[in-house]
Amino acid sequence: MIDRRHLMLSGIAALAVRPALAGSQALTLWGPPAAPSVVLAQAAAEGEIRGQSVDFRVWRSPDEMRAGIAGGTMQAVVVPTYVAANFYNRGAGLRLLNVLTEGLLHVVGTPGPEGVAGLAGRRIAVPFANDMPDLVLQRLLAKAGLTPGKDIHLDYVGSPPEAVQLLLAGRVDAALLSEPAASAAILRGGMAGKELVRAVDCRRAWQAATGAASMPQAGLAVTPALADRLGGEGLEALQGALEAALARVKADPAAAGGAAAAALELPAPVVGRAIASSNLVALRASAAREALTGFFAALAEDDPRIIGGRQPDAGFYAL
C-alpha cells in the first residue's frame, strides 16, 4: 500500500514552504463522495466564510485526493484521518482541523447472520484496496479470527458504485459501503425486488472489537499554505462555519440532502435519509486527540507505515 504511493508522496515536503495563492480569496472545500460532504455543501451554500467566497467540490478516488494534496490543488480537504497523519508525518505539514464523522461504513448484503462473525463464508465487494474501508474491515476480520481467502473472500473494486453493481447482480453476497452509498444500495435493491440489509455497522463493530468509544474516521485537513493564508482567526471561522452547517444538516436532513445530491450524484431523498446513519460531527481535532490516537494505533497495529511510522505530535492538531 505505502510503496505504491512513494512517488506521489516524495515531493510533499515542498508543501510546507509553498506560498499561498497570491490575490486569491476563494476557498474551495473538497470532500469525498460520502456523507461528510453534505456538511461542506451546506457550508458552501452560505456563500462566504470571513469575507472569502466558498465553493465545494468532490474528489472521486483516494488517489485523486492524494494527488490533489501533493500538488497543492486541494488545500482544504476531507480525508480519512489516518491519511492526514501519514502526510503530516512524511513532512507535508498537513494538519487536521476536525473530525466530521465517527463512522459511516456498513457491510450491506442479503439477509443472513449479522455481525462480523456472520460474514464467514461470504463474498464481499470492497472498494479501494488498502484504503480506509479495507483497513477497517481487515482489522475487524482479524479481531473476529477470520482470514481473507480462507474464511471469507474479498473482491476488490475501484469504486463504491462498482461494489453496488456486483451486489445487485448477485455476484457477491455483500458490499462494504460508506453512507450514502449504503442507503442507496438498500433502496435500489428494494426497487429491484432484492432485500438488502445492513449486516454490519462497522462503527459498532469497531467499538466492540477495540473497546474504543468512537471511531474518528474522517475530517477536514488543511495545508500549510491555507493555514498561513487564513491565520488562526480564519481557521476558527472555518470551524465555526462547519459547526453551524452541521447543525443545519441535522435540523433539516431533507434540505441538506437536496443541497448535496448533485455533487454526490445520488437522489436527494437518499442523501437525506443517509444522514441519520452517518454519525456526523464537527469535533475540533484537539478535542478528538485521544480517540484519534487510539484509532491510529489500532489501524497501524500490523504496519506503522499506514500513519507514517509514528503517532503525529501536537502540531498535527490544527485546532
Buried (B, 14 or more C-beta within 10 A) or exposed (E): EBEEBEEBBEEBEEBEEBEBEEEEEEBBBBBBBBBBBBBBBBBBBEEEBBEBEBEBBBBEBBBBBBBBBBEBEBBBBBBBBBBBBBBBBBBBBBBBBBBBBBBBBBBBBBEEEBBBBBBBEBBBBBBBBBBBBBBBBBBBBBBBEBEBEEBBBBBBBEBBBBBBBBBBEEEBBBBBBBBBBBBBBBBBBEEEEBEBBBBBBBBEBBBBBBEBEBBBBBBBBBBBBBBBBBEEEBBBBBBBBBBBBBEBBEEBBEBBBBBBBEBBEBBBBBBBBBBEBBBBBBBBBBBBBEBBBBBBBBBBEEEBEBBBBEBBEEEBBBB
